[in-house]
Amino acid sequence: TNLSDPYNATAYETWVTLLNMGKHLYAFAGSDSHRQTHTTSASTVYAEERLNDSYLKHIVKGDFTAGPVGIRMSIGDTTMGGHTTFSGKRLILSVGDFQSKQYWADHQYRLDLYNENGLVFSQEFDATKTAYFAIDATDCKYYRADVYDVTDNYIFAVGNPIWNEP
């Protein structure tokens, strides 16, 4: 997710453009290491068990983060990758669980929340514990969240959207 790489930056911009056009696409981070999974994996999935079926059901529905930190977002019972009606609801966000080999104690991190009109919420947080945020959802196409490394000036992790189905 380091957007200082021109290929990553172009892919991210294309993804955002497609989201803003109304397309429903997930962000995903992978690697070409061709090794077993390890603690520096490219995506973060919260699963009920350490079993393939548990991971896969979240990946299939888009409920995961592209990057080495957990972003959880919900509106009502709908999580990332899902579709719901936003009207009269609260959007709940949490961010935390940095993968130990990807966390730098001397860095500052920020959570940025976007919809198709751009940035709607931004807050730096203490990366040593899980941070929680809540906002009133408005009538927009989607919400998505990124974690930004303020110190090194790049997007550290990308959360998948929740889409509005009015």
C-alpha positions in Angstrom: 0.0 0.0 0.0 3.0 2.3 -0.1 1.9 4.8 -2.7 5.3 6.2 -3.2 5.6 3.3 -5.7 4.2 4.7 -9.0 2.4 1.4 -9.8 0.7 1.4 -6.4 -0.2 5.1 -6.7 -1.8 4.5 -10.2 -3.7 1.4 -9.0 -5.1 3.3 -6.0 -6.1 6.3 -8.1 -7.8 4.0 -10.6 -9.6 2.2 -7.8 -10.9 5.5 -6.3 -12.0 6.7 -9.8 -14.0 3.5 -10.3 -15.6 3.7 -6.8 -16.6 7.3 -7.6 -18.2 6.0 -10.8 -20.4 3.7 -8.8 -18.4 0.5 -9.3 -18.2 -2.0 -6.4 -14.6 -3.1 -6.1 -12.5 -4.3 -3.2 -9.0 -3.2 -2.4 -6.6 -6.1 -1.8 -2.9 -6.2 -0.9 -0.8 -9.2 -1.9 2.8 -10.1 -2.4 5.0 -12.2 -4.7 6.9 -13.8 -1.9 5.5 -17.3 -2.7 6.0 -18.3 0.9 3.7 -19.4 3.7 1.8 -16.7 5.5 3.7 -14.9 8.2 3.4 -11.9 10.6 4.1 -9.4 7.8 1.2 -10.4 5.6 -0.1 -7.8 3.2 -3.8 -7.9 4.3 -5.5 -8.0 7.7 -8.5 -10.2 8.2 -10.5 -10.6 11.5 -11.7 -14.2 11.5 -13.4 -16.3 14.1 -10.9 -19.1 13.8 -7.5 -19.8 12.3 -9.0 -21.8 9.5 -9.1 -21.2 5.8 -13.0 -21.2 5.8 -13.1 -18.5 8.5 -10.7 -16.3 6.5 -12.2 -16.9 3.2 -15.8 -15.9 4.2 -14.5 -12.4 5.2 -12.3 -12.1 2.1 -15.2 -13.1 -0.2 -17.5 -10.4 1.2 -14.7 -7.7 1.3 -14.5 -7.5 5.1 -10.7 -7.0 5.4 -8.0 -4.4 5.3 -5.3 -4.1 2.5 -2.3 -3.5 4.7 -0.7 -4.4 8.1 -3.2 -2.8 10.5 -6.8 -3.7 11.3 -9.5 -1.3 10.1 -13.0 -2.3 11.1 -16.0 -0.3 9.9 -19.7 -0.9 10.3 -23.1 0.7 9.8 -25.6 -1.2 11.8 -24.9 -4.9 11.2 -23.2 -4.2 7.8 -19.4 -4.5 7.7 -16.8 -3.5 5.0 -17.7 -4.9 1.6 -21.4 -4.8 2.4 -24.4 -2.8 1.3 -26.9 -1.1 3.5 -29.1 2.0 3.8 -27.2 4.9 5.4 -30.2 7.1 6.3 -30.4 7.8 10.0 -27.5 5.5 11.0 -24.1 5.8 12.6 -20.9 4.7 11.1 -18.6 3.0 13.6 -14.8 2.8 12.9 -12.0 1.1 14.8 -8.4 0.9 14.0 -5.6 -1.0 15.8 -3.8 -4.3 15.9 -0.7 -3.2 14.0 1.3 -6.2 12.8 4.4 -6.0 15.0 7.0 -6.0 12.3 5.2 -3.2 10.5 4.7 -0.8 13.4 7.2 1.9 14.2 6.8 3.5 17.7 8.3 6.8 16.6 5.7 7.3 13.8 2.4 9.1 14.0 -0.7 7.5 12.3 -4.0 9.0 11.2 -7.3 7.5 10.2 -8.9 9.2 7.1 -12.5 8.5 6.1 -13.7 9.2 2.6 -16.8 9.1 0.5 -17.2 10.0 -3.3 -16.8 13.7 -2.5 -13.4 13.3 -0.7 -12.3 13.4 2.9 -15.1 13.6 5.4 -13.2 12.8 8.7 -9.6 12.7 9.7 -8.1 12.0 13.1 -4.6 11.1 14.4 -4.7 8.3 16.9 -2.5 6.4 19.4 -1.3 3.3 17.6 -0.4 1.4 20.8 -4.1 0.8 21.4 -7.3 0.4 19.4 -9.0 3.7 18.5 -12.7 4.0 18.0 -14.7 6.7 16.1 -18.3 7.3 15.3 -20.0 9.7 12.9 -23.5 10.2 11.5 -23.8 8.6 8.1 -25.0 10.9 5.3 -26.6 10.2 1.9 -23.5 9.3 -0.2 -22.4 6.5 -2.5 -20.0 4.8 0.0 -17.6 5.2 2.9 -14.1 3.9 3.0 -11.2 4.4 5.4 -7.4 4.6 5.1 -4.6 4.6 7.7 -2.0 7.2 6.9 1.6 7.2 8.1 2.0 10.9 8.9 5.7 10.6 9.6 6.7 9.0 6.3 3.8 10.6 4.3 2.1 7.6 2.8 -1.0 5.5 2.9 -0.3 2.6 5.3 -3.5 0.6 4.9 -6.7 0.7 2.9 -10.1 -0.5 4.2 -12.8 -1.7 1.9 -16.0 0.4 1.4 -19.5 0.0 2.7 -21.9 1.0 -0.1 -25.2 2.9 0.3 -28.3 1.2 -1.0 -31.0 3.8 -0.6 
